């Protein structure tokens, strides 16, 4: 967080859908870095579901699973 300027964007992305690497990381970030607020994305395809403050792209025929969380520094 300290390397981001106010208004800066941080993207956390992993190619997994386990809670340990998605929701638990998001919870840790929210607790440790309250100045990072999640950016909500509207209009995503049905294959992308919200999980915690981030989004999960379910595995499909042509892709692995993926989780991403987009954060903005508020202070």
Secondary structure, 3 states (H helix, E strand, C coil): CCCCCCCCEEEEEECCCCHHHCHHHHHHHHHHCCCEEECCCCCCCCCEEEECCEEEECCECCECCEEEEEEEECC
